[in-house]
Amino acid sequence: MKRLGRRGTCAGVALAILASGISLSEARPRRSVRESREAQALSRETFEAEEASAASRPAPGAEALLDLVDIPTAEVVRYGNYDLNFRLYSEGGVLARVVFGVFRSLNLGGSWDVRRLIGTEGATPVRPRAFVKWRVFDGGLTLPAVAIGFDDQGFLYDDSVRQYRHREKGVFLVGTHEVLFPDLEVHGGVNMYDFERAKVFGFVGGSWRLGKVFVLVAEYDNLRSLKEQRVNVGLRFQVAPPVHVEATGRDIGHPSLRERIIRISYRGSF
């Protein structure tokens, strides 16, 4: 009888464990289905948010501006892409520049200025110049994106002093942030090209994207010396997704150095 009682007890325990296992196995699917539905809803919300973010980004040919007219922005060429542009300026000069996105936040490039390339006079090349930009901070809702870099390219070369009348940026620090409403951005920073005298200059500008094909730009450059300050304005027009053309007025307040320039840009991948 004791053996039978023990066997009965063991059988009861086994049946209880089996029943609890069955109840747990029945409960698990209900939880997993609920969790699965929640995960699907979360992934759908994430996907919709990413789609909305992607839709708000500029199209491939209307990507963020690397510069305005003469001043840089905190934007960079995307990794694996390049930006090639030709600047047609006074007296038939052509300034060509190419910038490569060699890493996610790092751009390397160079420029070559050829004076009087267009026209009847003899073309005069100026030595090539280097360009580097590193976007150190991507920015956020309240903080601007920040980039540092080096640009050795100036404008309007003067043979008498063997340097540019409008000097290069040299080492620069620049921030970019969207303000007031979408597609309106403010850019500002400091630069120094004369390391012996340690003169620091400032610059500020703005860009306003009007739809998908137009960008209005304006800038105030060389904020140190009143005699060297320049106001530049321009309008960019997207001809096709990889190509845009810009018409610009430089130094519009100066009676003798003001000029009209055309810039043609192409952005591709490698």
Secondary structure by P-SEA (a helix, b strand, c coil): caaaaaaaaaaaaaaaaaaaaaaaaaaaaaaaaaaaaaaaaaaaaaaaaaaaaaaaccccccccccccccccccccccccbbbbbbbbbccbbbbbbbbbcccccbbbbccccccccccccbbbbcccbbbbbbbcccccccbbbbbbbccccccccccccccccccccccccbbbbbcccccbbbbbbccccccccbbbbbbbbccccccccbbbbbbcccccccccbbbbbbccccccccbbbbbbccccccccccbbbbbbbbbbcc
